[in-house]
Amino acid sequence: MLNQTGQFGVSLIELMIGIAIVSLLMVMGAPSFSLWIQNTQVRTAAESIQNGLQIARTEAVRRNANVRFNLTDAGGMVAWSVDCVTITTDCPAGIQTRSGGEGGANARVGISVDAAIPVIGTAIAAGTGLLAGVTFDGLGRIPAANVGTDIARIDITNAARADARRMVILIGTGGQTRMCDPAIALAANPQGCL
């Protein structure tokens, strides 16, 4: 009997063709992947801010004291702190913080004390009026004295790409927060703003 030997593996030509196809697919997908990364940074920053607002509201109710959520970076980076307004043994100064170095470096925050939605496609300029915040009372609401002076709207944009998604967080006087996408109409989708 003759032993038949066959070729195992792939040839150099087949390997080069495979690498060329994979490279071509990666080059075609890179712009979409880059935009997806930037959109994810904006979404993560918005979720971080909304979580900070919810922590402040929950701590205010739990401690039955005024607790303040503050944006702490004048340059518009996503940095915040949750602190008691009146510091006691039951209500400390630093409940929780988030530094600007955490998360994506391209997300920027703009704020307004007016919750009115501007025309879709416009954004509040990042860095305007920062170092401001929202105070929640022991019932989880915004105290009447703070309505009109505390933040009512937070816009999160991307500094690296103008075509990246923008998110908005609206804060009602009852203390409720709502994250929405201003590019979507609220009548068509519950994730929309307008």
N, CA and C atoms as a LAMMPS dump frame, in Angstrom:
ITEM: TIMESTEP
0
ITEM: NUMBER OF ATOMS
582
ITEM: BOX BOUNDS ff ff ff
-5.0000000000000000e+02 5.0000000000000000e+02
-5.0000000000000000e+02 5.0000000000000000e+02
-5.0000000000000000e+02 5.0000000000000000e+02
ITEM: ATOMS id mol type element x y z
1 1 1 N 0.815 -1.178 0
2 1 2 C 0 0 0
3 1 3 C 0.86 1.242 0
4 2 1 N 0.394 2.153 -0.756
5 2 2 C 1.097 3.423 -0.823
6 2 3 C 0.482 4.398 0.184
7 3 1 N 1.33 5.098 0.863
8 3 2 C 0.858 6.159 1.759
9 3 3 C 0.718 7.439 0.953
10 4 1 N -0.47 8.012 1.072
11 4 2 C -0.696 9.247 0.339
12 4 3 C -0.507 10.404 1.307
13 5 1 N 0.367 11.308 0.985
14 5 2 C 0.59 12.469 1.848
15 5 3 C -0.09 13.662 1.198
16 6 1 N -0.799 14.397 2.012
17 6 2 C -1.482 15.588 1.511
18 6 3 C -0.928 16.84 2.176
19 7 1 N -1.308 17.91 1.627
20 7 2 C -0.862 19.185 2.156
21 7 3 C -1.792 19.588 3.295
22 8 1 N -1.222 20.002 4.407
23 8 2 C -1.989 20.484 5.547
24 8 3 C -1.676 21.963 5.737
25 9 1 N -2.704 22.75 6.16
26 9 2 C -2.488 24.166 6.399
27 9 3 C -2.91 24.998 5.197
28 10 1 N -2.445 26.223 5.189
29 10 2 C -2.78 27.149 4.106
30 10 3 C -1.496 27.65 3.474
31 11 1 N -1.618 28.03 2.244
32 11 2 C -0.455 28.565 1.548
33 11 3 C -0.284 30.042 1.89
34 12 1 N 0.832 30.589 1.546
35 12 2 C 1.116 31.992 1.802
36 12 3 C 0.142 32.89 1.035
37 13 1 N -0.209 32.512 -0.171
38 13 2 C -1.155 33.287 -0.984
39 13 3 C -2.526 33.326 -0.288
40 14 1 N -3.003 32.193 0.203
41 14 2 C -4.306 32.144 0.876
42 14 3 C -4.284 32.99 2.154
43 15 1 N -3.19 32.944 2.865
44 15 2 C -3.055 33.743 4.074
45 15 3 C -3.078 35.234 3.751
46 16 1 N -2.393 35.661 2.729
47 16 2 C -2.358 37.076 2.334
48 16 3 C -3.733 37.562 1.876
49 17 1 N -4.46 36.729 1.16
50 17 2 C -5.813 37.103 0.729
51 17 3 C -6.714 37.266 1.945
52 18 1 N -6.616 36.366 2.901
53 18 2 C -7.413 36.469 4.127
54 18 3 C -7.111 37.73 4.916
55 19 1 N -5.832 38.066 5.047
56 19 2 C -5.434 39.282 5.753
57 19 3 C -5.926 40.517 5.015
58 20 1 N -5.871 40.52 3.694
59 20 2 C -6.344 41.657 2.902
60 20 3 C -7.845 41.866 3.091
61 21 1 N -8.618 40.781 3.125
62 21 2 C -10.073 40.899 3.306
63 21 3 C -10.385 41.448 4.696
64 22 1 N -9.737 40.932 5.721
65 22 2 C -9.97 41.415 7.086
66 22 3 C -9.574 42.884 7.208
67 23 1 N -8.449 43.273 6.611
68 23 2 C -8 44.663 6.651
69 23 3 C -8.997 45.581 5.965
70 24 1 N -9.506 45.171 4.834
71 24 2 C -10.49 45.97 4.104
72 24 3 C -11.756 46.161 4.931
73 25 1 N -12.225 45.13 5.572
74 25 2 C -13.418 45.229 6.416
75 25 3 C -13.177 46.161 7.608
76 26 1 N -11.995 46.114 8.194
77 26 2 C -11.677 46.992 9.326
78 26 3 C -11.614 48.452 8.895
79 27 1 N -11.035 48.717 7.73
80 27 2 C -10.952 50.09 7.226
81 27 3 C -12.346 50.634 6.937
82 28 1 N -13.214 49.8 6.407
83 28 2 C -14.581 50.247 6.101
84 28 3 C -15.384 50.5 7.376
85 29 1 N -15.122 49.769 8.439
86 29 2 C -15.885 49.909 9.671
87 29 3 C -15.336 50.913 10.659
88 30 1 N -14.126 51.402 10.466
89 30 2 C -13.492 52.304 11.425
90 30 3 C -14.265 53.6 11.67
91 31 1 N -14.777 54.311 10.658
92 31 2 C -15.519 55.543 10.943
93 31 3 C -16.776 55.3 11.777
94 32 1 N -17.497 54.242 11.474
95 32 2 C -18.692 53.936 12.257
96 32 3 C -18.324 53.56 13.682
97 33 1 N -17.26 52.837 13.843
98 33 2 C -16.819 52.431 15.169
99 33 3 C -16.389 53.647 15.98
100 34 1 N -15.691 54.587 15.348
101 34 2 C -15.254 55.805 16.023
102 34 3 C -16.452 56.619 16.51
103 35 1 N -17.47 56.785 15.68
104 35 2 C -18.674 57.515 16.072
105 35 3 C -19.391 56.783 17.201
106 36 1 N -19.444 55.466 17.116
107 36 2 C -20.085 54.674 18.172
108 36 3 C -19.374 54.891 19.504
109 37 1 N -18.051 54.937 19.504
110 37 2 C -17.276 55.174 20.73
111 37 3 C -17.618 56.548 21.304
112 38 1 N -17.671 57.579 20.454
113 38 2 C -17.969 58.934 20.928
114 38 3 C -19.398 59.016 21.464
115 39 1 N -20.354 58.37 20.793
116 39 2 C -21.74 58.348 21.275
117 39 3 C -21.836 57.64 22.621
118 40 1 N -21.058 56.59 22.785
119 40 2 C -21.051 55.849 24.041
120 40 3 C -20.495 56.71 25.166
121 41 1 N -19.481 57.525 24.888
122 41 2 C -18.941 58.416 25.911
123 41 3 C -19.984 59.423 26.373
124 42 1 N -20.751 59.967 25.44
125 42 2 C -21.804 60.921 25.795
126 42 3 C -22.881 60.232 26.631
127 43 1 N -23.308 59.068 26.209
128 43 2 C -24.349 58.33 26.939
129 43 3 C -23.866 57.966 28.348
130 44 1 N -22.637 57.519 28.476
131 44 2 C -22.087 57.161 29.785
132 44 3 C -22.012 58.377 30.701
133 45 1 N -21.6 59.516 30.159
134 45 2 C -21.532 60.749 30.953
135 45 3 C -22.926 61.168 31.41
136 46 1 N -23.905 61.074 30.516
137 46 2 C -25.279 61.435 30.878
138 46 3 C -25.817 60.512 31.969
139 47 1 N -25.539 59.227 31.85
140 47 2 C -25.991 58.28 32.875
141 47 3 C -25.308 58.553 34.206
142 48 1 N -24.035 58.943 34.175
143 48 2 C -23.316 59.268 35.402
144 48 3 C -23.952 60.465 36.103
145 49 1 N -24.268 61.498 35.341
146 49 2 C -24.891 62.688 35.919
147 49 3 C -26.276 62.348 36.466
148 50 1 N -27.052 61.591 35.709
149 50 2 C -28.388 61.218 36.187
150 50 3 C -28.291 60.363 37.454
151 51 1 N -27.326 59.466 37.513
152 51 2 C -27.133 58.67 38.728
153 51 3 C -26.747 59.552 39.91
154 52 1 N -25.901 60.551 39.681
155 52 2 C -25.534 61.486 40.746
156 52 3 C -26.739 62.259 41.253
157 53 1 N -27.595 62.689 40.336
158 53 2 C -28.832 63.383 40.733
159 53 3 C -29.728 62.465 41.561
160 54 1 N -29.848 61.214 41.149
161 54 2 C -30.683 60.271 41.887
162 54 3 C -30.094 59.961 43.258
163 55 1 N -28.775 59.887 43.354
164 55 2 C -28.131 59.676 44.655
165 55 3 C -28.435 60.852 45.575
166 56 1 N -28.306 62.069 45.063
167 56 2 C -28.573 63.259 45.873
168 56 3 C -30.021 63.266 46.364
169 57 1 N -30.942 62.96 45.491
170 57 2 C -32.357 62.955 45.878
171 57 3 C -32.633 61.861 46.913
172 58 1 N -32.087 60.682 46.699
173 58 2 C -32.292 59.574 47.627
174 58 3 C -31.689 59.875 48.993
175 59 1 N -30.489 60.446 49.007
176 59 2 C -29.848 60.795 50.278
177 59 3 C -30.617 61.889 51.006
178 60 1 N -31.191 62.831 50.277
179 60 2 C -31.988 63.889 50.907
180 60 3 C -33.2 63.289 51.616
181 61 1 N -33.865 62.356 50.971
182 61 2 C -35.027 61.707 51.582
183 61 3 C -34.584 60.824 52.745
184 62 1 N -33.528 60.067 52.555
185 62 2 C -33.055 59.147 53.597
186 62 3 C -32.6 59.897 54.845
187 63 1 N -31.922 61.012 54.663
188 63 2 C -31.397 61.774 55.793
189 63 3 C -32.362 62.862 56.269
190 64 1 N -33.445 63.085 55.524
191 64 2 C -34.412 64.142 55.822
192 64 3 C -33.688 65.483 55.988
193 65 1 N -32.831 65.773 55.021
194 65 2 C -32.032 67.001 55.048
195 65 3 C -31.848 67.496 53.619
196 66 1 N -31.446 68.74 53.472
197 66 2 C -31.145 69.278 52.151
198 66 3 C -29.802 68.738 51.684
199 67 1 N -29.816 68.106 50.505
200 67 2 C -28.607 67.549 49.905
201 67 3 C -28.455 68.185 48.532
202 68 1 N -27.229 68.538 48.18
203 68 2 C -26.97 69.254 46.926
204 68 3 C -26.107 68.427 45.991
205 69 1 N -26.523 68.395 44.733
206 69 2 C -25.736 67.83 43.634
207 69 3 C -25.045 69.009 42.97
208 70 1 N -23.704 68.97 42.864
209 70 2 C -22.939 70.06 42.254
210 70 3 C -22.114 69.556 41.092
211 71 1 N -22.138 70.287 39.995
212 71 2 C -21.178 70.065 38.915
213 71 3 C -19.923 70.822 39.329
214 72 1 N -18.779 70.152 39.318
215 72 2 C -17.593 70.718 39.954
216 72 3 C -16.454 71.072 39.022
217 73 1 N -16.644 71.025 37.709
218 73 2 C -15.566 71.352 36.778
219 73 3 C -15.968 72.553 35.934
220 74 1 N -15.241 73.65 36.075
221 74 2 C -15.561 74.881 35.335
222 74 3 C -15.319 74.739 33.84
223 75 1 N -14.526 73.767 33.42
224 75 2 C -14.238 73.572 32.006
225 75 3 C -15.265 72.721 31.28
226 76 1 N -16.26 72.219 31.995
227 76 2 C -17.307 71.44 31.346
228 76 3 C -17.086 69.94 31.368
229 77 1 N -16.02 69.467 32.02
230 77 2 C -15.826 68.018 32.144
231 77 3 C -16.922 67.453 33.045
232 78 1 N -17.154 66.162 32.938
233 78 2 C -18.197 65.521 33.738
234 78 3 C -17.604 65.18 35.106
235 79 1 N -17.738 66.115 36.033
236 79 2 C -17.284 65.932 37.407
237 79 3 C -18.379 66.474 38.314
238 80 1 N -18.725 65.715 39.35
239 80 2 C -19.789 66.152 40.251
240 80 3 C -19.542 65.664 41.667
241 81 1 N -20.281 66.267 42.592
242 81 2 C -20.236 65.833 43.983
243 81 3 C -21.631 65.922 44.569
244 82 1 N -21.887 65.097 45.571
245 82 2 C -23.139 65.11 46.319
246 82 3 C -22.761 65.399 47.763
247 83 1 N -23.285 66.507 48.302
248 83 2 C -22.919 66.963 49.64
249 83 3 C -24.159 67.432 50.39
250 84 1 N -24.116 67.335 51.697
251 84 2 C -25.176 67.904 52.525
252 84 3 C -25.003 69.416 52.558
253 85 1 N -26.12 70.135 52.562
254 85 2 C -26.063 71.593 52.607
255 85 3 C -25.619 72.038 53.993
256 86 1 N -26.232 71.473 55.026
257 86 2 C -25.842 71.748 56.404
258 86 3 C -25.144 70.502 56.93
259 87 1 N -23.878 70.627 57.251
260 87 2 C -23.08 69.471 57.649
261 87 3 C -23.309 69.165 59.123
262 88 1 N -23.719 67.928 59.391
263 88 2 C -23.912 67.429 60.75
264 88 3 C -23.301 66.034 60.825
265 89 1 N -23.408 65.408 62
266 89 2 C -22.908 64.041 62.116
267 89 3 C -23.75 63.078 61.296
268 90 1 N -25.039 63.402 61.121
269 90 2 C -25.921 62.55 60.318
270 90 3 C -25.831 62.843 58.824
271 91 1 N -25.277 63.988 58.491
272 91 2 C -25.22 64.393 57.086
273 91 3 C -23.825 64.965 56.789
274 92 1 N -22.909 64.141 56.254
275 92 2 C -21.526 64.595 56.035
276 92 3 C -21.379 65.477 54.797
277 93 1 N -20.2 66.052 54.677
278 93 2 C -19.92 66.943 53.549
279 93 3 C -19.814 66.183 52.233
280 94 1 N -19.063 65.131 52.194
281 94 2 C -18.843 64.417 50.938
282 94 3 C -19.542 63.073 50.915
283 95 1 N -20.73 63.027 50.357
284 95 2 C -21.451 61.756 50.281
285 95 3 C -20.889 60.921 49.139
286 96 1 N -20.75 61.538 47.964
287 96 2 C -20.172 60.837 46.82
288 96 3 C -19.656 61.858 45.814
289 97 1 N -18.599 61.489 45.084
290 97 2 C -18.031 62.374 44.074
291 97 3 C -17.671 61.583 42.821
292 98 1 N -17.519 62.312 41.735
293 98 2 C -17.012 61.749 40.479
294 98 3 C -16.047 62.774 39.916
295 99 1 N -14.829 62.369 39.646
296 99 2 C -13.84 63.298 39.113
297 99 3 C -13.94 63.378 37.591
298 100 1 N -13.402 64.452 37.042
299 100 2 C -13.43 64.651 35.598
300 100 3 C -12.579 63.659 34.836
301 101 1 N -11.628 63.01 35.511
302 101 2 C -10.754 62.048 34.858
303 101 3 C -11.394 60.689 34.635
304 102 1 N -12.531 60.436 35.29
305 102 2 C -13.205 59.153 35.114
306 102 3 C -13.986 59.161 33.8
307 103 1 N -14.083 58.039 33.154
308 103 2 C -14.892 57.927 31.946
309 103 3 C -14.235 58.565 30.741
310 104 1 N -15.057 58.879 29.738
311 104 2 C -14.567 59.446 28.489
312 104 3 C -14.122 60.885 28.646
313 105 1 N -13.064 61.226 27.962
314 105 2 C -12.495 62.57 28.07
315 105 3 C -13.166 63.574 27.14
316 106 1 N -14.013 63.147 26.226
317 106 2 C -14.583 64.059 25.243
318 106 3 C -15.97 64.577 25.608
319 107 1 N -16.627 64.024 26.601
320 107 2 C -17.963 64.483 26.982
321 107 3 C -17.859 65.832 27.683
322 108 1 N -18.737 66.76 27.314
323 108 2 C -18.777 68.093 27.911
324 108 3 C -20.194 68.397 28.371
325 109 1 N -20.278 69.203 29.431
326 109 2 C -21.558 69.514 30.06
327 109 3 C -21.871 70.989 29.873
328 110 1 N -23.114 71.273 29.519
329 110 2 C -23.643 72.626 29.5
330 110 3 C -24.899 72.632 30.338
331 111 1 N -25.182 73.737 31.03
332 111 2 C -26.334 73.764 31.928
333 111 3 C -27.195 74.985 31.67
334 112 1 N -28.412 74.915 32.208
335 112 2 C -29.333 76.033 32.147
336 112 3 C -30.265 75.938 33.346
337 113 1 N -30.693 77.086 33.865
338 113 2 C -31.686 77.089 34.923
339 113 3 C -33.09 77.081 34.333
340 114 1 N -33.176 77.174 33.013
341 114 2 C -34.45 77.133 32.302
342 114 3 C -34.574 75.784 31.63
343 115 1 N -35.63 75.053 31.94
344 115 2 C -35.802 73.709 31.381
345 115 3 C -36.338 73.727 29.963
346 116 1 N -36.676 74.912 29.448
347 116 2 C -37.232 74.982 28.102
348 116 3 C -36.268 74.375 27.096
349 117 1 N -36.805 73.606 26.185
350 117 2 C -35.993 72.945 25.177
351 117 3 C -35.738 73.931 24.039
352 118 1 N -34.474 74.191 23.7
353 118 2 C -34.211 75.053 22.551
354 118 3 C -34.501 74.301 21.249
355 119 1 N -34.328 74.969 20.172
356 119 2 C -34.542 74.357 18.871
357 119 3 C -33.643 73.134 18.734
358 120 1 N -34.193 72.057 18.189
359 120 2 C -33.412 70.827 18.034
360 120 3 C -32.177 71.13 17.196
361 121 1 N -31.043 70.645 17.653
362 121 2 C -29.789 70.869 16.946
363 121 3 C -28.936 71.934 17.609
364 122 1 N -29.525 72.709 18.544
365 122 2 C -28.72 73.689 19.261
366 122 3 C -28.374 73.12 20.629
367 123 1 N -27.276 73.526 21.149
368 123 2 C -26.844 73.035 22.457
369 123 3 C -26.432 74.205 23.328
370 124 1 N -26.585 74.034 24.605
371 124 2 C -26.101 75.029 25.545
372 124 3 C -24.582 74.92 25.549
373 125 1 N -23.894 76.039 25.492
374 125 2 C -22.432 76.021 25.405
375 125 3 C -21.823 75.384 26.644
376 126 1 N -20.904 74.485 26.433
377 126 2 C -20.212 73.821 27.544
378 126 3 C -19.395 74.843 28.316
379 127 1 N -19.381 74.7 29.622
380 127 2 C -18.605 75.595 30.457
381 127 3 C -19.354 76.847 30.865
382 128 1 N -20.609 77.014 30.439
383 128 2 C -21.362 78.204 30.805
384 128 3 C -22.091 77.964 32.113
385 129 1 N -21.787 78.755 33.093
386 129 2 C -22.495 78.694 34.36
387 129 3 C -22.224 77.448 35.171
388 130 1 N -21.123 76.773 34.923
389 130 2 C -20.863 75.574 35.691
390 130 3 C -20.462 75.937 37.108
391 131 1 N -20.195 74.963 37.914
392 131 2 C -20.014 75.088 39.344
393 131 3 C -21.348 75.46 39.978
394 132 1 N -22.416 75.002 39.377
395 132 2 C -23.762 75.192 39.89
396 132 3 C -24.312 73.818 40.241
397 133 1 N -25.492 73.79 40.794
398 133 2 C -26.04 72.495 41.171
399 133 3 C -27.522 72.537 41.424
400 134 1 N -27.998 71.467 42.064
401 134 2 C -29.407 71.298 42.387
402 134 3 C -29.498 70.849 43.842
403 135 1 N -30.386 71.468 44.596
404 135 2 C -30.619 71.075 45.981
405 135 3 C -31.928 70.322 46.063
406 136 1 N -31.911 69.203 46.794
407 136 2 C -33.115 68.42 47.053
408 136 3 C -33.414 68.506 48.544
409 137 1 N -34.702 68.672 48.893
410 137 2 C -35.079 68.731 50.309
411 137 3 C -35.416 67.333 50.825
412 138 1 N -35.853 67.251 52.061
413 138 2 C -36.14 65.969 52.698
414 138 3 C -37.267 65.192 52.052
415 139 1 N -38.051 65.821 51.194
416 139 2 C -39.109 65.136 50.454
417 139 3 C -38.682 64.786 49.036
418 140 1 N -37.446 65.087 48.686
419 140 2 C -36.933 64.772 47.355
420 140 3 C -37.293 65.797 46.304
421 141 1 N -37.791 66.94 46.728
422 141 2 C -38.155 68.007 45.799
423 141 3 C -37.108 69.106 45.819
424 142 1 N -37.216 69.996 44.85
425 142 2 C -36.349 71.178 44.846
426 142 3 C -37.048 72.236 45.697
427 143 1 N -36.373 72.781 46.707
428 143 2 C -37.009 73.799 47.549
429 143 3 C -37.498 74.981 46.714
430 144 1 N -38.641 75.542 47.099
431 144 2 C -39.246 76.641 46.344
432 144 3 C -38.284 77.81 46.172
433 145 1 N -37.448 78.073 47.16
434 145 2 C -36.497 79.185 47.07
435 145 3 C -35.437 78.942 45.999
436 146 1 N -35.219 77.694 45.619
437 146 2 C -34.171 77.371 44.648
438 146 3 C -34.694 77.253 43.22
439 147 1 N -35.997 77.216 43.026
440 147 2 C -36.553 77.112 41.676
441 147 3 C -36.203 78.387 40.914
442 148 1 N -35.614 78.227 39.745
443 148 2 C -35.184 79.365 38.938
444 148 3 C -33.712 79.698 39.119
445 149 1 N -33.091 79.177 40.177
446 149 2 C -31.655 79.402 40.373
447 149 3 C -30.874 78.102 40.275
448 150 1 N -31.49 76.985 40.621
449 150 2 C -30.824 75.689 40.489
450 150 3 C -30.906 75.211 39.046
451 151 1 N -30.044 74.265 38.699
452 151 2 C -30.019 73.707 37.35
453 151 3 C -31.347 73.011 37.063
454 152 1 N -31.898 73.263 35.888
455 152 2 C -33.117 72.582 35.457
456 152 3 C -32.876 71.754 34.196
457 153 1 N -31.746 72 33.53
458 153 2 C -31.433 71.312 32.28
459 153 3 C -29.924 71.14 32.154
460 154 1 N -29.518 69.926 31.791
461 154 2 C -28.103 69.636 31.581
462 154 3 C -27.958 69.034 30.187
463 155 1 N -27.119 69.638 29.362
464 155 2 C -26.834 69.12 28.017
465 155 3 C -25.461 68.468 28.025
466 156 1 N -25.368 67.265 27.49
467 156 2 C -24.086 66.572 27.387
468 156 3 C -23.767 66.422 25.898
469 157 1 N -22.644 66.983 25.476
470 157 2 C -22.233 66.941 24.074
471 157 3 C -20.854 66.3 23.987
472 158 1 N -20.336 66.192 22.775
473 158 2 C -19.024 65.614 22.558
474 158 3 C -18.102 66.682 21.994
475 159 1 N -16.957 66.893 22.619
476 159 2 C -16.014 67.922 22.181
477 159 3 C -15.223 67.497 20.953
478 160 1 N -15.105 66.193 20.705
479 160 2 C -14.267 65.711 19.611
480 160 3 C -15.008 65.642 18.282
481 161 1 N -16.3 65.342 18.323
482 161 2 C -17.055 65.183 17.074
483 161 3 C -18.392 65.906 17.169
484 162 1 N -18.621 66.805 16.226
485 162 2 C -19.871 67.556 16.202
486 162 3 C -21.051 66.674 15.799
487 163 1 N -20.782 65.598 15.068
488 163 2 C -21.877 64.727 14.621
489 163 3 C -22.243 63.659 15.65
490 164 1 N -21.59 63.695 16.813
491 164 2 C -21.904 62.712 17.861
492 164 3 C -23.239 63.06 18.505
493 165 1 N -23.82 62.08 19.09
494 165 2 C -25.114 62.207 19.757
495 165 3 C -25.036 63.211 20.907
496 166 1 N -26.146 63.863 21.183
497 166 2 C -26.255 64.789 22.315
498 166 3 C -27.352 64.27 23.217
499 167 1 N -27.15 64.322 24.519
500 167 2 C -28.154 63.894 25.483
501 167 3 C -28.518 65.077 26.366
502 168 1 N -29.755 65.067 26.864
503 168 2 C -30.255 66.135 27.726
504 168 3 C -30.854 65.49 28.969
505 169 1 N -30.594 66.089 30.126
506 169 2 C -31.23 65.671 31.372
507 169 3 C -32.066 66.839 31.863
508 170 1 N -33.349 66.577 32.058
509 170 2 C -34.275 67.582 32.565
510 170 3 C -34.572 67.274 34.023
511 171 1 N -34.594 68.312 34.859
512 171 2 C -34.842 68.151 36.284
513 171 3 C -36.1 68.952 36.623
514 172 1 N -37.141 68.249 37.045
515 172 2 C -38.401 68.903 37.402
516 172 3 C -38.382 69.425 38.826
517 173 1 N -39.284 70.347 39.141
518 173 2 C -39.332 70.916 40.49
519 173 3 C -39.736 69.88 41.529
520 174 1 N -40.387 68.811 41.101
521 174 2 C -40.73 67.732 42.018
522 174 3 C -39.55 66.82 42.306
523 175 1 N -38.398 67.054 41.671
524 175 2 C -37.198 66.278 41.908
525 175 3 C -36.965 65.167 40.895
526 176 1 N -37.932 64.92 40.037
527 176 2 C -37.771 63.853 39.048
528 176 3 C -36.771 64.277 37.97
529 177 1 N -36.011 63.3 37.48
530 177 2 C -35.054 63.554 36.408
531 177 3 C -35.44 62.717 35.204
532 178 1 N -35.158 63.25 34.046
533 178 2 C -35.493 62.56 32.796
534 178 3 C -34.376 62.784 31.795
535 179 1 N -33.817 61.687 31.28
536 179 2 C -32.79 61.78 30.245
537 179 3 C -33.474 61.573 28.901
538 180 1 N -33.143 62.42 27.933
539 180 2 C -33.782 62.304 26.62
540 180 3 C -32.799 62.675 25.517
541 181 1 N -33.184 62.353 24.292
542 181 2 C -32.388 62.63 23.097
543 181 3 C -33.097 63.728 22.312
544 182 1 N -32.514 64.925 22.2
545 182 2 C -33.196 66.021 21.509
546 182 3 C -33.348 65.822 19.999
547 183 1 N -32.687 64.826 19.44
548 183 2 C -32.811 64.567 18.004
549 183 3 C -34.057 63.743 17.697
550 184 1 N -34.759 63.281 18.727
551 184 2 C -35.947 62.442 18.538
552 184 3 C -37.151 63.212 19.058
553 185 1 N -38.229 63.156 18.309
554 185 2 C -39.466 63.818 18.736
555 185 3 C -40.148 62.975 19.811
556 186 1 N -40.565 63.613 20.898
557 186 2 C -41.211 62.917 21.995
558 186 3 C -42.522 62.269 21.558
559 187 1 N -43.221 62.878 20.622
560 187 2 C -44.482 62.296 20.144
561 187 3 C -44.274 60.963 19.456
562 188 1 N -43.111 60.759 18.863
563 188 2 C -42.833 59.527 18.126
564 188 3 C -42.131 58.473 18.971
565 189 1 N -41.424 58.91 20.033
566 189 2 C -40.606 57.986 20.797
567 189 3 C -40.457 58.511 22.222
568 190 1 N -40.665 57.676 23.246
569 190 2 C -40.547 58.16 24.615
570 190 3 C -39.133 58.602 25.012
571 191 1 N -38.128 58.258 24.209
572 191 2 C -36.773 58.694 24.494
573 191 3 C -36.52 60.116 23.998
574 192 1 N -37.459 60.692 23.278
575 192 2 C -37.289 62.027 22.717
576 192 3 C -37.524 63.127 23.735
577 193 1 N -37.119 64.341 23.364
578 193 2 C -37.253 65.504 24.261
579 193 3 C -38.431 66.386 23.889
580 194 1 N -38.706 66.528 22.638
581 194 2 C -39.663 67.54 22.22
582 194 3 C -40.884 66.938 21.6
